[in-house]
Amino acid sequence: MPRLSVWFIRTALLYLACGFSLGGLLLWNKGLPIHPDIWRLLPAHMEFLLLGWTLQLVIGVAYWILPRFRSERSKSELVWLTFGLLNVGIWFVAIGGFMRALPLVQLTGRLLETAAIVAFVIHAWLRVKPAGQ
């Protein structure tokens, strides 16, 4: 398995643990109230599980499994860029959701996540060839 796939999958598992921990804290707060501001962690919980875990796991497996037509994977710089932009974007959205007064931070995070997806699509597009070529 390529090193970059390992990074994506391990990071996805960390986000899974963080997302489940936040979800457990939110459930606990629902049954035995700790503090009303705990609910401000809900956007981070959703972000960690939806994009942090799911999307990173998908990208890590896709990078590993997509066919390569030369002996090495081309344009791995784009995938490293994807890794960085996606993780910074996830944290921007999570922190912006917690602060609620900073919609510009969330917008910046979403733009970084979109740029990460575009970078990975460009990388993957170069690796997908029509049948018979």
C-alpha positions, 0 to 999 in steps of 0.5 A: 500500500502506498505511503500516501494511502496509509496517511489518508486511512490513518487520518480517517481513523483518527477522525472516526475516533474524534467524531465518535467521541464528540457524538458520545459527549453530545449524547451524554449531554442529552441524557445528563446535561453537562452544559448547554454550549456542548451542542456547539460541537455538533458541526464538528462532530458532523464534519469529522465523520462525514468528511474527515472519516468518510471522504479521507477513507474513500480518497485513500483507498481510491489512490491505492486502487486506481490503475496506474499505467506506468511503474509509478503513480503520477502527480502524487504532489496533487494528492499530497496537496489534497491531503493538506487542503482537506484537513485544513478545511475540515478544521476550519469548518469545525472551528467556524461551526463552534465559534458561530460568529465566524462564517468567513472561517467556515466559508474558507474551510469549504473552499479549501475542501472544494480545492482538495476535491478538485486536486484529487479529481485532476489526479484521478482523471489522468489515471483513468483511461478508456477500455482498450487503450 
